[in-house]
Structures are given as C-alpha cells and as structure tokens.
Amino acid sequence: MRPPYLLLDIDGVLIPFPDADGSTPATHTRHDVVPAGRSADNPVTVWLNSDHGPMLMDVIRTGLITPIWCTSWRQDATTLIGPLLGLPDLPYIDLPRPQITTSHPNGYLWKRDHVDAWLGDAPAVWIDDDFTRLDHDWAAARTAKGAGTILVQPAPRLGLHPEHLTEVMTWASRLPGARTA
C-alpha cells in the first residue's frame, strides 16, 4: 500500500505572516528569493526557520508519508524554498493561478477542488493555514468514504511546529498497512 500523501503549503506554514507591526518569529531568518517570472532586481523576501528542514526530513525518512508541495509557489517550492531548508526535490501539485480576491471564493480553500481531483481516493494529510469549516467537512467526508484525510492547520503568524508533525506521524502510523518507522 502506498503511504498517504503529505500535502505541504508554504505561506503561513513555513513562511509565517508578519504581525501587524511587521515582525516575524525570532526563530526565522530572512532570505531573498527570485520566483519564476520575476527579475533578480525584484526579489521576494521570505522568513524561514532552519529547524523546519530537519524536522520535515525526519518525517520523510520514516516512509510513512509521501511529501508533495501543495502551494501557490508551485515549482518554486522545489527550486527556491526546499533548498533553503535542506529538503530534496519534492514533487508539487501544479495548481492554477486563479483570478480571485479571496482564498475562499466558494466558502472553502480555493486549492481544494484541484487537490480533490489530484488525490482521487488516496489518503492524505494536508498542512495549510487557511482551511474553513467546509474544508474540515470535506476531509471528514473523504475519510467516511475510505480515503483517510486529516487537515493540520498551523496559526499563520506562527507557522509549523513540532506538534503538527507529531500529529502527522501519529495519524499516518495508525493507518491500515502503515510501515513501521
């Protein structure tokens, strides 16, 4: 049995949103990156926690999950963000670039329909900071149909913490057919 997917967002998860005064967690270091389609004289500043790479690698090495980027950073997740954290090349869901003014145009996270189609009936744990109640209902409905799904939702100004990954590992290790780490 294939391990469940770990769908991993970046903004609000690995890159925290700044507080009202512009501050970010002291655990994060500034990096300037140049996403595809931008010129080198117009970089994007991101704040990353160097502990996230080793934490994620510990989870990846267990073989209990299959990591996939699920972010509007698309390929840049693998070429820009992953290397700064010491992560290997990871595949990504090629999300569209919707013309929306809210991340919940239908009352739920805009990525969800694309993720649902991409996953099919595969089990998944999805880490994103921007779920609504409708997303949690979707996950429960998938689970009820036999495609185990959990949503892990870090606070967007704090991002990923070890307890989030403990939740991922606990859930994945309890799935039928899970490999022992």
N, C-alpha and C positions, 0 to 999 in steps of 0.2 A: 504494500500500500504506500502510495506517495505521501510524504509528510504534508501537513497543511501549509498553505501559503501564509507568510508573514508580510502583509502589505504595510509599507512604511512611508509615511508622509514626512515632509521636511519642515515646512514653515509651521511654527507653533509646536513642533515636536523636537526637532534637532536645532532649529533656529528659533529661539524664543522671540515673541513680540515684545518690544520695549514697553516699559511702564510709561505713564503719562509724561514723566519728566525725561524720557528718552533713555533711561538706564536699563541695562540688561543684567542677568545674574552674574555675579562676580566669578562664577565658575567658567564663564565663556570668554573666548578670545576672538578678537576682531580679525577678519580676513576679507580681502577684496578679491572678488571673482568676476570673470567676464563670461556671462552666459552666451550661448549661441545667439547670433543676431545682434549682439552689442559690440561696440568698438572698445579697444583697450583703454581709450581715454574716458570711458564711461562705465567703470566697473560698478558692481553691486556689492555693498558691504554686508557681510553676514557675521554672526556671532555664533561660534561653535564651542562645545565642551569637548576637550580632547579625551575625556573619560568615556564618551559615548562609543567611540570606535572599539576599544577593548570590550566594553560591555556587550555590544552587538556581536562581536566576534565570538565571545563565549557562548552566546545563544546559537549562532550559526554553526559552530563546531559540534554542537550536540547532535546535529542531523535531525532534530525533532521538527524543524520548520524549513520551508523553502523561502528565502527572503526575496522580495520583489519591491522595487520602488513604486510607490503609488502617489505621485506628486506632480504638481504643475511644473516642477523643474525638469520633468521628463528625462531625456538623455543626459542633461547637465547634472542630474543627481549622481550618475556614474562617473562622469568625467571631471566634475568640479568638487562636489560635496564629499563623495565617498573617499577619494584620495586624501583629502584633508583630515579625515577621521581614521585613515589606515584601513579602509574597507576594500575588499576585492571588487572587481567589476560585477555589478548585480544587474539582472535584467530589470526592465521597467515596463509598466503599462503605458502605452502610448496614448495618453489622454488627449482629447481635442483641446483647442483653445477657444472656449465658448465666449461669446459676447454677452456677458452677464454683468449685472451691477451688484449682485448678492451671491454669496456662496450657497444659498438655499432657494433657488428660483421656484422650486415646487414644494417647498417646505422641508426638504431634506438636502443633504450634501450633494452638490452638482456632480461629483465623481461617481456617485452610487450606481446609476444606470449602466455606466461603462464598466465598472467593477463587476457588477452582477453578470453582465454578458461575458466578460473575460473569464470569470471564475467558473461559470457553468454550475456544476454540482460539487465542486471541490470545497473542502473545508478551508476556513481561513480565520486568521486573527488579523484585525486591521487596527493599526495605531494611527490615529488622526486626532487633532484637537477640535474639530469643527462638526461633530455629529449633533443631530437633533433627535428628539424622541422618535420621529419617524424612522430614522436610521437604526435605532435600537430595536424598534418593532420589526424592521426588515431582517435584522440579524436573528431575532427570535424565530421569525417565520422560516428562515433558511434552516435553522437548527431543527425545528419541528419537522421539516421535510427530509432530514437526514444529512444535511450539509452543515455540520457544526460550524458556527460562526460566533466570534465574540468581537466586541469593539472595545478598544482601550483608548481612553480619552485623557491625555495629559492636559494640564492647565496651560493655555497658550503663552502665558508670560513666564512660565517655569520650565516647560518642556519635559522631555523624557527623564524619568528617574528609575533607579534600580528596581523599585517595587513594580513598575509597569512590566519590566522584562521578567520578573518573578511570576507575575500573573500569566504572561505568555507561556512560560515554561511549564507552569503547573497545569494550565489548560491543555497544552499540547501533549504532555506526558500522560494525561488521562484518556486520550482518545484511543478507541479500539485500534490495535495494531501498531501503537506507538513504539518506536525503538527505545531501548533503554540508553540513556546518555552515558 
